[in-house]
Amino acid sequence: MGFIAWIVMGLIAGAIAKMITKNSGGWISSLIVGLIGAVVGGWIGANFLGHGVGEFFSLWSWGLAIGGSVLVLWLYNLITKKKI
């Protein structure tokens, strides 16, 4: 995937993860959460499930990116003691 595709996927995955966890914030925080979540989800997928984030139009890639973003938000809320 190209750099722009990672940014678009990160922004969308972060926004979806924020809706799932009912967190607030703007598009920059969604982008940051989504990019970190895509990396985390891709790492988990590659190391434990045998397939990481690969192509932009792959449902597997989107699932890993969104799942990783939700995990990042959950850990952030756990550390900062925010309730979801």
Jmol script that loads the backbone (N, CA, C; Angstrom):
load data "model"
ATOM      1  N   MET A   1       0.834  -1.168   0.000  1.00  0.00           N
ATOM      2  CA  MET A   1       0.000   0.000   0.000  1.00  0.00           C
ATOM      3  C   MET A   1       0.882   1.236   0.000  1.00  0.00           C
ATOM      4  N   GLY A   2       0.420   2.268  -0.662  1.00  0.00           N
ATOM      5  CA  GLY A   2       1.154   3.508  -0.705  1.00  0.00           C
ATOM      6  C   GLY A   2       0.907   4.370   0.528  1.00  0.00           C
ATOM      7  N   PHE A   3       1.673   5.424   0.631  1.00  0.00           N
ATOM      8  CA  PHE A   3       1.600   6.328   1.770  1.00  0.00           C
ATOM      9  C   PHE A   3       0.214   6.962   1.908  1.00  0.00           C
ATOM     10  N   ILE A   4      -0.354   7.418   0.809  1.00  0.00           N
ATOM     11  CA  ILE A   4      -1.677   8.048   0.836  1.00  0.00           C
ATOM     12  C   ILE A   4      -2.744   7.033   1.254  1.00  0.00           C
ATOM     13  N   ALA A   5      -2.621   5.802   0.782  1.00  0.00           N
ATOM     14  CA  ALA A   5      -3.585   4.759   1.154  1.00  0.00           C
ATOM     15  C   ALA A   5      -3.528   4.484   2.656  1.00  0.00           C
ATOM     16  N   TRP A   6      -2.318   4.485   3.242  1.00  0.00           N
ATOM     17  CA  TRP A   6      -2.192   4.292   4.684  1.00  0.00           C
ATOM     18  C   TRP A   6      -2.877   5.422   5.444  1.00  0.00           C
ATOM     19  N   ILE A   7      -2.718   6.656   4.959  1.00  0.00           N
ATOM     20  CA  ILE A   7      -3.341   7.797   5.624  1.00  0.00           C
ATOM     21  C   ILE A   7      -4.865   7.706   5.543  1.00  0.00           C
ATOM     22  N   VAL A   8      -5.384   7.387   4.371  1.00  0.00           N
ATOM     23  CA  VAL A   8      -6.837   7.274   4.204  1.00  0.00           C
ATOM     24  C   VAL A   8      -7.380   6.136   5.056  1.00  0.00           C
ATOM     25  N   MET A   9      -6.706   4.991   5.038  1.00  0.00           N
ATOM     26  CA  MET A   9      -7.155   3.855   5.843  1.00  0.00           C
ATOM     27  C   MET A   9      -7.082   4.199   7.329  1.00  0.00           C
ATOM     28  N   GLY A  10      -6.020   4.861   7.739  1.00  0.00           N
ATOM     29  CA  GLY A  10      -5.877   5.239   9.139  1.00  0.00           C
ATOM     30  C   GLY A  10      -6.966   6.190   9.593  1.00  0.00           C
ATOM     31  N   LEU A  11      -7.293   7.165   8.752  1.00  0.00           N
ATOM     32  CA  LEU A  11      -8.334   8.132   9.099  1.00  0.00           C
ATOM     33  C   LEU A  11      -9.687   7.450   9.239  1.00  0.00           C
ATOM     34  N   ILE A  12     -10.023   6.600   8.293  1.00  0.00           N
ATOM     35  CA  ILE A  12     -11.318   5.916   8.327  1.00  0.00           C
ATOM     36  C   ILE A  12     -11.368   4.895   9.469  1.00  0.00           C
ATOM     37  N   ALA A  13     -10.291   4.108   9.631  1.00  0.00           N
ATOM     38  CA  ALA A  13     -10.267   3.107  10.709  1.00  0.00           C
ATOM     39  C   ALA A  13     -10.321   3.775  12.072  1.00  0.00           C
ATOM     40  N   GLY A  14      -9.616   4.892  12.237  1.00  0.00           N
ATOM     41  CA  GLY A  14      -9.648   5.613  13.502  1.00  0.00           C
ATOM     42  C   GLY A  14     -11.021   6.180  13.797  1.00  0.00           C
ATOM     43  N   ALA A  15     -11.692   6.709  12.771  1.00  0.00           N
ATOM     44  CA  ALA A  15     -13.041   7.251  12.959  1.00  0.00           C
ATOM     45  C   ALA A  15     -14.024   6.144  13.342  1.00  0.00           C
ATOM     46  N   ILE A  16     -13.915   5.001  12.687  1.00  0.00           N
ATOM     47  CA  ILE A  16     -14.799   3.874  13.014  1.00  0.00           C
ATOM     48  C   ILE A  16     -14.523   3.371  14.426  1.00  0.00           C
ATOM     49  N   ALA A  17     -13.251   3.280  14.798  1.00  0.00           N
ATOM     50  CA  ALA A  17     -12.901   2.824  16.146  1.00  0.00           C
ATOM     51  C   ALA A  17     -13.414   3.804  17.193  1.00  0.00           C
ATOM     52  N   LYS A  18     -13.354   5.099  16.900  1.00  0.00           N
ATOM     53  CA  LYS A  18     -13.872   6.086  17.846  1.00  0.00           C
ATOM     54  C   LYS A  18     -15.386   5.966  17.989  1.00  0.00           C
ATOM     55  N   MET A  19     -16.078   5.637  16.904  1.00  0.00           N
ATOM     56  CA  MET A  19     -17.526   5.430  16.996  1.00  0.00           C
ATOM     57  C   MET A  19     -17.837   4.189  17.812  1.00  0.00           C
ATOM     58  N   ILE A  20     -17.063   3.133  17.623  1.00  0.00           N
ATOM     59  CA  ILE A  20     -17.287   1.886  18.358  1.00  0.00           C
ATOM     60  C   ILE A  20     -17.069   2.097  19.850  1.00  0.00           C
ATOM     61  N   THR A  21     -15.998   2.804  20.213  1.00  0.00           N
ATOM     62  CA  THR A  21     -15.663   3.000  21.625  1.00  0.00           C
ATOM     63  C   THR A  21     -16.284   4.258  22.217  1.00  0.00           C
ATOM     64  N   LYS A  22     -16.998   5.026  21.392  1.00  0.00           N
ATOM     65  CA  LYS A  22     -17.672   6.258  21.817  1.00  0.00           C
ATOM     66  C   LYS A  22     -16.703   7.282  22.398  1.00  0.00           C
ATOM     67  N   ASN A  23     -15.519   7.381  21.801  1.00  0.00           N
ATOM     68  CA  ASN A  23     -14.544   8.407  22.181  1.00  0.00           C
ATOM     69  C   ASN A  23     -14.785   9.655  21.369  1.00  0.00           C
ATOM     70  N   SER A  24     -14.372  10.783  21.915  1.00  0.00           N
ATOM     71  CA  SER A  24     -14.493  12.037  21.182  1.00  0.00           C
ATOM     72  C   SER A  24     -13.125  12.418  20.624  1.00  0.00           C
ATOM     73  N   GLY A  25     -13.118  13.443  19.804  1.00  0.00           N
ATOM     74  CA  GLY A  25     -11.868  13.923  19.238  1.00  0.00           C
ATOM     75  C   GLY A  25     -12.055  14.311  17.795  1.00  0.00           C
ATOM     76  N   GLY A  26     -11.088  14.996  17.265  1.00  0.00           N
ATOM     77  CA  GLY A  26     -11.149  15.477  15.894  1.00  0.00           C
ATOM     78  C   GLY A  26     -10.532  14.522  14.902  1.00  0.00           C
ATOM     79  N   TRP A  27     -10.379  15.023  13.677  1.00  0.00           N
ATOM     80  CA  TRP A  27      -9.877  14.156  12.606  1.00  0.00           C
ATOM     81  C   TRP A  27      -8.395  13.866  12.755  1.00  0.00           C
ATOM     82  N   ILE A  28      -7.639  14.755  13.387  1.00  0.00           N
ATOM     83  CA  ILE A  28      -6.209  14.491  13.571  1.00  0.00           C
ATOM     84  C   ILE A  28      -6.005  13.346  14.556  1.00  0.00           C
ATOM     85  N   SER A  29      -6.756  13.354  15.647  1.00  0.00           N
ATOM     86  CA  SER A  29      -6.632  12.251  16.605  1.00  0.00           C
ATOM     87  C   SER A  29      -7.142  10.945  15.997  1.00  0.00           C
ATOM     88  N   SER A  30      -8.174  11.027  15.154  1.00  0.00           N
ATOM     89  CA  SER A  30      -8.647   9.820  14.459  1.00  0.00           C
ATOM     90  C   SER A  30      -7.571   9.273  13.545  1.00  0.00           C
ATOM     91  N   LEU A  31      -6.877  10.160  12.850  1.00  0.00           N
ATOM     92  CA  LEU A  31      -5.810   9.749  11.942  1.00  0.00           C
ATOM     93  C   LEU A  31      -4.677   9.087  12.714  1.00  0.00           C
ATOM     94  N   ILE A  32      -4.272   9.694  13.807  1.00  0.00           N
ATOM     95  CA  ILE A  32      -3.174   9.135  14.601  1.00  0.00           C
ATOM     96  C   ILE A  32      -3.558   7.778  15.173  1.00  0.00           C
ATOM     97  N   VAL A  33      -4.756   7.701  15.759  1.00  0.00           N
ATOM     98  CA  VAL A  33      -5.227   6.420  16.318  1.00  0.00           C
ATOM     99  C   VAL A  33      -5.334   5.362  15.222  1.00  0.00           C
ATOM    100  N   GLY A  34      -5.866   5.758  14.065  1.00  0.00           N
ATOM    101  CA  GLY A  34      -6.023   4.812  12.965  1.00  0.00           C
ATOM    102  C   GLY A  34      -4.704   4.313  12.415  1.00  0.00           C
ATOM    103  N   LEU A  35      -3.732   5.204  12.262  1.00  0.00           N
ATOM    104  CA  LEU A  35      -2.427   4.776  11.760  1.00  0.00           C
ATOM    105  C   LEU A  35      -1.723   3.851  12.740  1.00  0.00           C
ATOM    106  N   ILE A  36      -1.738   4.230  14.014  1.00  0.00           N
ATOM    107  CA  ILE A  36      -1.133   3.353  15.027  1.00  0.00           C
ATOM    108  C   ILE A  36      -1.893   2.035  15.098  1.00  0.00           C
ATOM    109  N   GLY A  37      -3.215   2.111  15.040  1.00  0.00           N
ATOM    110  CA  GLY A  37      -4.029   0.891  15.080  1.00  0.00           C
ATOM    111  C   GLY A  37      -3.800  -0.013  13.888  1.00  0.00           C
ATOM    112  N   ALA A  38      -3.616   0.566  12.702  1.00  0.00           N
ATOM    113  CA  ALA A  38      -3.341  -0.248  11.511  1.00  0.00           C
ATOM    114  C   ALA A  38      -2.002  -0.961  11.644  1.00  0.00           C
ATOM    115  N   VAL A  39      -1.019  -0.262  12.196  1.00  0.00           N
ATOM    116  CA  VAL A  39       0.291  -0.894  12.409  1.00  0.00           C
ATOM    117  C   VAL A  39       0.181  -2.009  13.442  1.00  0.00           C
ATOM    118  N   VAL A  40      -0.508  -1.727  14.550  1.00  0.00           N
ATOM    119  CA  VAL A  40      -0.683  -2.741  15.597  1.00  0.00           C
ATOM    120  C   VAL A  40      -1.484  -3.928  15.069  1.00  0.00           C
ATOM    121  N   GLY A  41      -2.601  -3.644  14.387  1.00  0.00           N
ATOM    122  CA  GLY A  41      -3.407  -4.728  13.825  1.00  0.00           C
ATOM    123  C   GLY A  41      -2.648  -5.534  12.783  1.00  0.00           C
ATOM    124  N   GLY A  42      -1.871  -4.849  11.947  1.00  0.00           N
ATOM    125  CA  GLY A  42      -1.056  -5.557  10.951  1.00  0.00           C
ATOM    126  C   GLY A  42       0.003  -6.425  11.589  1.00  0.00           C
ATOM    127  N   TRP A  43       0.610  -5.923  12.666  1.00  0.00           N
ATOM    128  CA  TRP A  43       1.626  -6.712  13.364  1.00  0.00           C
ATOM    129  C   TRP A  43       0.998  -7.951  14.004  1.00  0.00           C
ATOM    130  N   ILE A  44      -0.142  -7.766  14.659  1.00  0.00           N
ATOM    131  CA  ILE A  44      -0.837  -8.902  15.278  1.00  0.00           C
ATOM    132  C   ILE A  44      -1.249  -9.914  14.213  1.00  0.00           C
ATOM    133  N   GLY A  45      -1.811  -9.411  13.109  1.00  0.00           N
ATOM    134  CA  GLY A  45      -2.230 -10.308  12.035  1.00  0.00           C
ATOM    135  C   GLY A  45      -1.076 -11.068  11.420  1.00  0.00           C
ATOM    136  N   ALA A  46       0.041 -10.380  11.187  1.00  0.00           N
ATOM    137  CA  ALA A  46       1.194 -11.030  10.562  1.00  0.00           C
ATOM    138  C   ALA A  46       1.853 -12.042  11.483  1.00  0.00           C
ATOM    139  N   ASN A  47       1.937 -11.724  12.771  1.00  0.00           N
ATOM    140  CA  ASN A  47       2.651 -12.596  13.696  1.00  0.00           C
ATOM    141  C   ASN A  47       1.811 -13.703  14.303  1.00  0.00           C
ATOM    142  N   PHE A  48       0.518 -13.495  14.444  1.00  0.00           N
ATOM    143  CA  PHE A  48      -0.308 -14.493  15.129  1.00  0.00           C
ATOM    144  C   PHE A  48      -1.368 -15.136  14.235  1.00  0.00           C
ATOM    145  N   LEU A  49      -1.766 -14.443  13.176  1.00  0.00           N
ATOM    146  CA  LEU A  49      -2.820 -14.974  12.314  1.00  0.00           C
ATOM    147  C   LEU A  49      -2.318 -15.354  10.922  1.00  0.00           C
ATOM    148  N   GLY A  50      -1.061 -15.049  10.639  1.00  0.00           N
ATOM    149  CA  GLY A  50      -0.461 -15.457   9.376  1.00  0.00           C
ATOM    150  C   GLY A  50      -0.724 -14.535   8.195  1.00  0.00           C
ATOM    151  N   HIS A  51      -1.391 -13.394   8.413  1.00  0.00           N
ATOM    152  CA  HIS A  51      -1.683 -12.482   7.299  1.00  0.00           C
ATOM    153  C   HIS A  51      -1.883 -11.081   7.858  1.00  0.00           C
ATOM    154  N   GLY A  52      -1.040 -10.139   7.433  1.00  0.00           N
ATOM    155  CA  GLY A  52      -1.115  -8.774   7.938  1.00  0.00           C
ATOM    156  C   GLY A  52      -1.906  -7.860   7.021  1.00  0.00           C
ATOM    157  N   VAL A  53      -1.774  -6.564   7.252  1.00  0.00           N
ATOM    158  CA  VAL A  53      -2.413  -5.549   6.415  1.00  0.00           C
ATOM    159  C   VAL A  53      -1.659  -5.506   5.095  1.00  0.00           C
ATOM    160  N   GLY A  54      -2.386  -5.720   3.997  1.00  0.00           N
ATOM    161  CA  GLY A  54      -1.719  -5.783   2.712  1.00  0.00           C
ATOM    162  C   GLY A  54      -2.278  -4.819   1.691  1.00  0.00           C
ATOM    163  N   GLU A  55      -3.479  -5.052   1.249  1.00  0.00           N
ATOM    164  CA  GLU A  55      -4.061  -4.246   0.189  1.00  0.00           C
ATOM    165  C   GLU A  55      -5.181  -3.365   0.733  1.00  0.00           C
ATOM    166  N   PHE A  56      -5.375  -2.229   0.091  1.00  0.00           N
ATOM    167  CA  PHE A  56      -6.350  -1.246   0.549  1.00  0.00           C
ATOM    168  C   PHE A  56      -7.774  -1.779   0.490  1.00  0.00           C
ATOM    169  N   PHE A  57      -8.113  -2.514  -0.546  1.00  0.00           N
ATOM    170  CA  PHE A  57      -9.492  -2.977  -0.733  1.00  0.00           C
ATOM    171  C   PHE A  57      -9.752  -4.367  -0.145  1.00  0.00           C
ATOM    172  N   SER A  58      -8.883  -4.827   0.723  1.00  0.00           N
ATOM    173  CA  SER A  58      -9.045  -6.126   1.367  1.00  0.00           C
ATOM    174  C   SER A  58      -9.828  -5.972   2.671  1.00  0.00           C
ATOM    175  N   LEU A  59     -10.895  -6.755   2.822  1.00  0.00           N
ATOM    176  CA  LEU A  59     -11.661  -6.725   4.071  1.00  0.00           C
ATOM    177  C   LEU A  59     -10.807  -7.143   5.259  1.00  0.00           C
ATOM    178  N   TRP A  60      -9.875  -8.052   5.024  1.00  0.00           N
ATOM    179  CA  TRP A  60      -8.963  -8.502   6.072  1.00  0.00           C
ATOM    180  C   TRP A  60      -8.124  -7.322   6.586  1.00  0.00           C
ATOM    181  N   SER A  61      -7.598  -6.522   5.666  1.00  0.00           N
ATOM    182  CA  SER A  61      -6.795  -5.358   6.044  1.00  0.00           C
ATOM    183  C   SER A  61      -7.617  -4.352   6.842  1.00  0.00           C
ATOM    184  N   TRP A  62      -8.832  -4.098   6.404  1.00  0.00           N
ATOM    185  CA  TRP A  62      -9.706  -3.162   7.106  1.00  0.00           C
ATOM    186  C   TRP A  62     -10.068  -3.691   8.491  1.00  0.00           C
ATOM    187  N   GLY A  63     -10.352  -4.978   8.588  1.00  0.00           N
ATOM    188  CA  GLY A  63     -10.672  -5.579   9.887  1.00  0.00           C
ATOM    189  C   GLY A  63      -9.514  -5.472  10.862  1.00  0.00           C
ATOM    190  N   LEU A  64      -8.296  -5.740  10.368  1.00  0.00           N
ATOM    191  CA  LEU A  64      -7.123  -5.616  11.223  1.00  0.00           C
ATOM    192  C   LEU A  64      -6.884  -4.171  11.638  1.00  0.00           C
ATOM    193  N   ALA A  65      -7.052  -3.243  10.707  1.00  0.00           N
ATOM    194  CA  ALA A  65      -6.834  -1.825  11.016  1.00  0.00           C
ATOM    195  C   ALA A  65      -7.846  -1.316  12.035  1.00  0.00           C
ATOM    196  N   ILE A  66      -9.097  -1.665  11.856  1.00  0.00           N
ATOM    197  CA  ILE A  66     -10.142  -1.227  12.795  1.00  0.00           C
ATOM    198  C   ILE A  66      -9.970  -1.917  14.141  1.00  0.00           C
ATOM    199  N   GLY A  67      -9.707  -3.210  14.120  1.00  0.00           N
ATOM    200  CA  GLY A  67      -9.478  -3.941  15.370  1.00  0.00           C
ATOM    201  C   GLY A  67      -8.273  -3.418  16.127  1.00  0.00           C
ATOM    202  N   GLY A  68      -7.202  -3.127  15.406  1.00  0.00           N
ATOM    203  CA  GLY A  68      -6.024  -2.548  16.049  1.00  0.00           C
ATOM    204  C   GLY A  68      -6.311  -1.175  16.621  1.00  0.00           C
ATOM    205  N   SER A  69      -7.116  -0.383  15.919  1.00  0.00           N
ATOM    206  CA  SER A  69      -7.476   0.953  16.402  1.00  0.00           C
ATOM    207  C   SER A  69      -8.324   0.873  17.664  1.00  0.00           C
ATOM    208  N   VAL A  70      -9.263  -0.062  17.692  1.00  0.00           N
ATOM    209  CA  VAL A  70     -10.075  -0.254  18.897  1.00  0.00           C
ATOM    210  C   VAL A  70      -9.184  -0.685  20.057  1.00  0.00           C
ATOM    211  N   LEU A  71      -8.225  -1.569  19.792  1.00  0.00           N
ATOM    212  CA  LEU A  71      -7.300  -2.018  20.829  1.00  0.00           C
ATOM    213  C   LEU A  71      -6.459  -0.852  21.348  1.00  0.00           C
ATOM    214  N   VAL A  72      -5.961  -0.009  20.445  1.00  0.00           N
ATOM    215  CA  VAL A  72      -5.177   1.161  20.855  1.00  0.00           C
ATOM    216  C   VAL A  72      -6.020   2.099  21.711  1.00  0.00           C
ATOM    217  N   LEU A  73      -7.251   2.369  21.309  1.00  0.00           N
ATOM    218  CA  LEU A  73      -8.120   3.239  22.099  1.00  0.00           C
ATOM    219  C   LEU A  73      -8.445   2.632  23.459  1.00  0.00           C
ATOM    220  N   TRP A  74      -8.681   1.334  23.486  1.00  0.00           N
ATOM    221  CA  TRP A  74      -8.976   0.659  24.742  1.00  0.00           C
ATOM    222  C   TRP A  74      -7.785   0.771  25.696  1.00  0.00           C
ATOM    223  N   LEU A  75      -6.573   0.517  25.182  1.00  0.00           N
ATOM    224  CA  LEU A  75      -5.381   0.630  26.018  1.00  0.00           C
ATOM    225  C   LEU A  75      -5.156   2.070  26.484  1.00  0.00           C
ATOM    226  N   TYR A  76      -5.382   3.037  25.598  1.00  0.00           N
ATOM    227  CA  TYR A  76      -5.247   4.444  25.963  1.00  0.00           C
ATOM    228  C   TYR A  76      -6.229   4.805  27.079  1.00  0.00           C
ATOM    229  N   ASN A  77      -7.469   4.373  26.938  1.00  0.00           N
ATOM    230  CA  ASN A  77      -8.472   4.651  27.968  1.00  0.00           C
ATOM    231  C   ASN A  77      -8.142   3.943  29.276  1.00  0.00           C
ATOM    232  N   LEU A  78      -7.565   2.762  29.192  1.00  0.00           N
ATOM    233  CA  LEU A  78      -7.167   2.023  30.380  1.00  0.00           C
ATOM    234  C   LEU A  78      -6.043   2.754  31.113  1.00  0.00           C
ATOM    235  N   ILE A  79      -5.074   3.266  30.362  1.00  0.00           N
ATOM    236  CA  ILE A  79      -3.950   3.972  30.956  1.00  0.00           C
ATOM    237  C   ILE A  79      -4.382   5.304  31.555  1.00  0.00           C
ATOM    238  N   THR A  80      -5.248   6.029  30.842  1.00  0.00           N
ATOM    239  CA  THR A  80      -5.672   7.343  31.316  1.00  0.00           C
ATOM    240  C   THR A  80      -6.895   7.277  32.223  1.00  0.00           C
ATOM    241  N   LYS A  81      -7.381   6.087  32.495  1.00  0.00           N
ATOM    242  CA  LYS A  81      -8.528   5.854  33.382  1.00  0.00           C
ATOM    243  C   LYS A  81      -9.832   6.444  32.862  1.00  0.00           C
ATOM    244  N   LYS A  82      -9.961   6.580  31.547  1.00  0.00           N
ATOM    245  CA  LYS A  82     -11.222   7.046  30.975  1.00  0.00           C
ATOM    246  C   LYS A  82     -12.143   5.852  30.802  1.00  0.00           C
ATOM    247  N   LYS A  83     -13.426   6.068  31.014  1.00  0.00           N
ATOM    248  CA  LYS A  83     -14.400   5.004  30.820  1.00  0.00           C
ATOM    249  C   LYS A  83     -14.940   5.076  29.415  1.00  0.00           C
ATOM    250  N   ILE A  84     -15.118   3.916  28.816  1.00  0.00           N
ATOM    251  CA  ILE A  84     -15.657   3.861  27.451  1.00  0.00           C
ATOM    252  C   ILE A  84     -17.154   3.864  27.516  1.00  0.00           C
TER     253      ILE A  84
END
end "model"
wireframe off; spacefill off
backbone 0.3
color backbone group
